[in-house]
Amino acid sequence: MKKLKIEKFESVWDAIEDSPEEAANLGMRADLMRHIAGLIQAKKWTQAEAAKRCGVTQPRINDLLRGRIARFSIDALVNIAWALGRKVRVSLDDAA
């Protein structure tokens, strides 16, 4: 019987992406999506209300709330956050 090799990763994104750069991009998009979804849910807006406030379509908000990360760029998420009156700040840390 072969011995199973166990790998450890810093994050789920590191486990599923081929490069650390791609993993960092996914992680940032996921964080932005989570924060935006939290704002929408805290305001108790319908998807239609959120779409109007964000300047996007209701299906686009549905994609965001369902975590369809591949359908969003960082630019698109920054624009949505801005439309909701939020600034997005980026910090740079040393790579591990």
Order of alpha helices (4+ residues) and beta strands (2+ residues): alpha-alpha-alpha-alpha-alpha
